[in-house]
Amino acid sequence: MKTRRIALSAMSVLALTLAGCGSNSLSPETGGAAPDGGSSAPETTVNEELAAALPQSVADSGVIRVGTDASYAPNEFLDADGETVIGMDVDLFDQVAAKFGVRAEYQPSAFDTIITGVQGGKYDIGVSSFTVNEERTSQVTMVSYFEAGTQWATAAGNPKGVDPENPCGLVVAVQTGTVQQEEDLPVKQEACGDNPMEILSFDGQDQATNALAGGRADAMLADSPVVAYAVQQTGDQLETVGEIYDSAPYGYVVPNEEREFAEAIAQALTELQAEGGYTAALEAWNVQDGAIDTFDVQP
């Protein structure tokens, strides 16, 4: 669905949803650590059989080039240094890479360019809270690893009376290229008739959140863990509205010609689940409710 700290100004809201590789040493108020201060994942053991499934270029370089939209806290976002990508997806995929005996290198990119970047060889994989859907699996292979739904948010106290079932006439902020922008809002807009929403579509989720916190928008919608994190990190300037709906899995994006690699990633996730690393990565960011039991490769 994609979607990624200091107190309550609009600029601090911008910081909280910026997203790029690394440390969880900072507190969430000052930059970008996990809510509990960091992941306590067990040491990851290399599986040499899985390593044999790496694309040759990755095996040669020892690096998986990862395309990610670093604006989607707490899943993937920039730390306080403005360069290092951190988040749940980073903590988990770092462990996946370690299973293959290589490391991940995160390359921030606009969300709606990552799939084409994977297809064209710019990235070896896309790790960016991609909801698995038919449109995407018609273009690439996807490996499920998490589940999230859609959640709406508005200003604390809901002064505009936002109702996700009837958002007509509201100014609504959303990130470009997400399922919310491409699938959810068009259906709701059609039902609005002559009282349409004004939809503000942004390249980054940080910008959409900032529009709501700064009063430019009446509401926003995004993936449920992203909205929950935004509410927490803005000191309750914002609040969620309505129930979480349309839950669906996230998937890693892999080129179709690397099916063996995709299958090996699913196996790596299964091993991490058994070893405790999978759960630890999610719990570090308080998103363990999105854990799934099996990791599927689609199509």
C-alpha positions as CSV (number, residue, x, y, z in Angstrom):
1,M,0.0,0.0,0.0
2,K,1.9,1.6,0.0
3,T,3.1,4.2,3.8
4,R,7.8,4.9,6.4
5,R,9.9,13.1,15.6
6,I,10.4,16.0,17.4
7,A,7.4,17.7,18.8
8,L,4.5,19.2,17.1
9,S,5.5,21.5,14.3
10,A,4.7,20.7,10.7
11,M,8.4,20.5,10.0
12,S,8.8,17.8,12.7
13,V,6.0,15.8,11.1
14,L,8.0,16.0,7.8
15,A,11.0,14.5,9.6
16,L,9.0,11.6,11.1
17,T,8.0,10.1,7.7
18,L,11.3,10.6,5.8
19,A,12.8,7.3,4.9
20,G,17.4,5.0,3.8
21,C,20.5,1.7,6.0
22,G,21.1,1.4,9.5
23,S,21.4,2.1,13.1
24,N,18.6,2.2,15.7
25,S,20.7,4.1,18.2
26,L,18.6,7.3,18.3
27,S,15.3,7.8,20.1
28,P,12.2,8.2,17.9
29,E,11.8,11.7,19.3
30,T,15.2,12.8,18.0
31,G,15.5,10.9,14.8
32,G,14.4,7.4,14.1
33,A,15.0,4.4,16.4
34,A,12.5,1.7,16.9
35,P,9.9,2.6,19.6
36,D,11.6,0.2,22.1
37,G,15.1,1.5,21.3
38,G,16.1,-1.1,18.7
39,S,15.8,-4.6,17.5
40,S,17.1,-7.5,19.7
41,A,17.1,-10.1,16.9
42,P,19.1,-13.2,17.4
43,E,22.3,-13.7,15.4
44,T,21.5,-14.8,11.8
45,T,23.1,-17.9,10.5
46,V,24.1,-18.1,6.8
47,N,22.5,-20.9,4.7
48,E,24.9,-21.8,2.0
49,E,22.2,-23.6,0.0
50,L,20.2,-20.3,-0.2
51,A,23.3,-18.4,-1.2
52,A,23.5,-20.6,-4.3
53,A,20.3,-19.0,-5.5
54,L,21.6,-15.5,-5.5
55,P,21.7,-13.7,-8.8
56,Q,25.3,-13.9,-10.1
57,S,25.8,-10.1,-9.9
58,V,24.9,-10.2,-6.2
59,A,27.0,-13.2,-5.5
60,D,30.0,-11.4,-7.1
61,S,29.5,-8.1,-5.3
62,G,28.2,-9.4,-2.0
63,V,25.6,-6.6,-2.1
64,I,21.8,-6.7,-2.8
65,R,20.8,-3.3,-4.2
66,V,17.5,-2.4,-2.7
67,G,15.1,0.1,-4.1
68,T,13.0,1.7,-1.3
69,D,10.8,4.8,-0.8
70,A,12.4,6.2,2.4
71,S,9.3,8.2,3.4
72,Y,7.2,5.5,5.0
73,A,7.8,5.4,8.8
74,P,8.0,3.1,10.6
75,N,8.6,0.7,7.7
76,E,11.3,2.6,5.8
77,F,12.5,6.1,6.5
78,L,15.5,8.3,6.9
79,D,17.3,8.6,10.3
80,A,18.2,11.9,11.8
81,D,21.3,12.1,9.6
82,G,19.1,12.5,6.5
83,E,21.0,9.6,4.8
84,T,20.6,6.3,6.7
85,V,17.5,4.2,5.9
86,I,16.0,2.6,9.0
87,G,12.7,0.9,9.9
88,M,11.0,-2.4,10.2
89,D,11.6,-3.4,6.6
90,V,15.3,-2.6,7.0
91,D,15.7,-4.6,10.1
92,L,13.9,-7.6,8.6
93,F,15.5,-7.5,5.2
94,D,19.0,-7.0,6.7
95,Q,18.4,-10.4,8.3
96,V,17.2,-11.9,5.0
97,A,20.4,-10.7,3.3
98,A,22.5,-12.1,6.1
99,K,20.9,-15.5,5.5
100,F,22.5,-15.4,2.0
101,G,25.8,-14.2,3.4
102,V,25.6,-10.8,1.8
103,R,24.5,-7.3,2.8
104,A,21.7,-5.0,1.7
105,E,22.4,-1.5,0.3
106,Y,19.3,0.7,0.4
107,Q,18.9,3.2,-2.4
108,P,16.0,5.7,-1.7
109,S,13.8,6.2,-4.7
110,A,10.3,7.5,-5.6
111,F,7.8,4.8,-4.8
112,D,6.2,4.6,-8.2
113,T,9.6,4.1,-9.9
114,I,10.8,1.2,-7.9
115,I,9.1,-1.6,-9.8
116,T,10.4,-0.3,-13.2
117,G,13.8,0.0,-11.5
118,V,13.7,-3.7,-10.5
119,Q,12.6,-4.7,-14.0
120,G,15.3,-2.6,-15.6
121,G,18.1,-3.9,-13.4
122,K,18.7,-0.7,-11.4
123,Y,17.8,-2.6,-8.2
124,D,18.0,-6.3,-7.4
125,I,14.9,-6.1,-5.3
126,G,12.2,-3.6,-4.1
127,V,11.6,-3.5,-0.4
128,S,9.1,-0.7,0.2
129,S,5.8,-1.8,1.7
130,F,4.4,-3.0,-1.6
131,T,0.9,-4.4,-1.3
132,V,0.7,-7.7,-3.3
133,N,-2.0,-7.2,-5.9
134,E,-2.8,-8.5,-9.4
135,E,-1.4,-5.5,-11.2
136,R,2.0,-5.8,-9.6
137,T,2.2,-9.6,-9.9
138,S,1.5,-9.2,-13.6
139,Q,4.8,-7.2,-13.8
140,V,7.1,-8.8,-11.2
141,T,7.5,-11.7,-8.8
142,M,6.5,-10.9,-5.2
143,V,7.4,-12.6,-1.9
144,S,4.9,-11.9,0.9
145,Y,6.3,-11.1,4.4
146,F,3.8,-8.9,6.3
147,E,0.2,-7.8,6.3
148,A,-1.4,-4.3,6.6
149,G,-4.7,-2.6,6.0
150,T,-5.7,1.0,5.2
151,Q,-6.4,3.5,7.9
152,W,-7.6,7.1,7.8
153,A,-6.4,9.9,10.0
154,T,-7.5,13.5,10.7
155,A,-6.7,16.3,13.2
156,A,-7.2,15.5,16.9
157,G,-10.8,15.9,17.8
158,N,-11.9,15.3,14.2
159,P,-13.0,19.0,13.8
160,K,-14.2,18.3,10.2
161,G,-16.2,15.3,11.1
162,V,-14.2,13.0,8.8
163,D,-16.0,9.8,8.0
164,P,-14.0,7.3,5.8
165,E,-17.2,5.9,4.5
166,N,-18.3,9.4,3.2
167,P,-15.2,11.6,2.6
168,C,-17.0,13.7,-0.1
169,G,-16.2,17.4,0.0
170,L,-13.0,16.9,2.1
171,V,-9.4,17.7,1.2
172,V,-7.7,14.4,1.4
173,A,-3.9,13.8,1.3
174,V,-2.4,10.5,-0.1
175,Q,0.9,9.2,-1.5
176,T,1.1,8.8,-5.3
177,G,1.3,5.2,-6.5
178,T,-0.2,3.6,-3.4
179,V,-3.2,1.3,-3.5
180,Q,-5.0,4.1,-1.6
181,Q,-4.4,6.5,-4.4
182,E,-4.9,4.1,-7.3
183,E,-7.7,1.9,-6.1
184,D,-9.4,3.2,-3.0
185,L,-9.9,6.9,-3.6
186,P,-11.2,6.6,-7.2
187,V,-14.1,4.4,-6.1
188,K,-15.0,6.8,-3.3
189,Q,-14.6,9.8,-5.6
190,E,-17.0,8.3,-8.1
191,A,-19.6,7.9,-5.4
192,C,-19.2,11.5,-4.4
193,G,-21.0,12.8,-7.6
194,D,-21.2,16.6,-7.5
195,N,-19.6,16.9,-4.1
196,P,-16.1,15.5,-4.9
197,M,-13.1,15.3,-2.7
198,E,-10.1,17.5,-3.4
199,I,-7.3,14.9,-3.5
200,L,-3.8,16.1,-2.8
201,S,-1.4,13.5,-4.1
202,F,2.3,13.6,-3.0
203,D,5.5,11.8,-4.0
204,G,6.3,10.9,-0.4
205,Q,4.1,9.9,2.6
206,D,6.0,12.4,4.7
207,Q,4.5,15.1,2.5
208,A,1.0,13.8,2.9
209,T,1.4,13.6,6.6
210,N,2.8,17.1,6.7
211,A,-0.2,18.4,4.7
212,L,-2.6,17.0,7.3
213,A,-0.6,18.2,10.3
214,G,-0.1,21.6,8.8
215,G,-3.8,22.1,8.0
216,R,-3.7,21.9,4.2
217,A,-5.7,18.6,4.2
218,D,-8.7,17.5,6.3
219,A,-7.7,13.9,6.2
220,M,-5.2,11.4,4.9
221,L,-5.2,7.7,4.3
222,A,-2.2,5.2,4.2
223,D,-1.2,1.8,5.5
224,S,-2.3,1.1,9.0
225,P,1.1,0.9,10.7
226,V,2.2,4.1,9.0
227,V,-0.8,6.0,10.2
228,A,-0.5,4.6,13.7
229,Y,3.2,5.7,13.8
230,A,2.3,9.2,12.6
231,V,-0.3,9.6,15.3
232,Q,2.3,8.5,17.9
233,Q,5.1,10.6,16.7
234,T,3.2,13.9,16.3
235,G,2.3,13.8,20.0
236,D,-1.4,13.1,19.3
237,Q,-1.8,16.1,17.0
238,L,-3.5,13.6,14.8
239,E,-6.0,10.7,15.4
240,T,-7.1,7.7,13.5
241,V,-10.7,7.6,12.1
242,G,-12.7,4.5,11.4
243,E,-11.6,0.9,11.2
244,I,-8.7,-0.7,9.4
245,Y,-9.9,-2.2,6.2
246,D,-8.7,-4.1,3.1
247,S,-5.9,-5.9,4.8
248,A,-3.5,-7.5,2.4
249,P,0.1,-8.8,2.4
250,Y,3.2,-6.8,1.6
251,G,5.6,-8.3,-0.8
252,Y,9.3,-8.0,-1.8
253,V,9.6,-7.2,-5.5
254,V,11.9,-9.5,-7.5
255,P,12.4,-9.6,-11.3
256,N,10.4,-12.4,-13.0
257,E,13.6,-14.0,-14.3
258,E,14.9,-14.5,-10.7
259,R,12.2,-16.9,-9.5
260,E,14.7,-19.1,-7.8
261,F,16.0,-16.1,-5.8
262,A,12.4,-15.3,-4.8
263,E,11.8,-18.9,-3.6
264,A,15.0,-18.7,-1.6
265,I,13.9,-15.4,0.0
266,A,10.7,-17.1,1.1
267,Q,12.8,-19.9,2.6
268,A,15.0,-17.4,4.4
269,L,12.0,-15.8,6.0
270,T,10.7,-19.2,7.1
271,E,14.1,-19.9,8.8
272,L,14.1,-16.4,10.4
273,Q,10.6,-17.1,11.7
274,A,11.8,-20.3,13.3
275,E,14.9,-18.7,14.8
276,G,13.0,-15.7,16.3
277,G,14.5,-13.0,14.1
278,Y,11.3,-12.3,12.1
279,T,9.3,-11.7,15.2
280,A,12.0,-9.6,16.8
281,A,12.2,-7.2,13.8
282,L,8.5,-6.6,13.9
283,E,8.3,-6.2,17.7
284,A,11.1,-3.7,17.6
285,W,8.8,-1.3,15.8
286,N,5.5,-2.4,17.5
287,V,4.1,-3.8,14.3
288,Q,3.9,-7.4,15.3
289,D,0.2,-7.5,14.6
290,G,1.1,-7.6,10.9
291,A,3.1,-10.9,11.2
292,I,2.1,-13.7,8.8
293,D,2.6,-17.4,9.2
294,T,3.6,-18.4,5.7
295,F,5.6,-16.6,3.0
296,D,4.2,-17.0,-0.5
297,V,5.8,-16.4,-3.9
298,Q,3.4,-14.9,-6.5
299,P,2.5,-15.3,-9.2
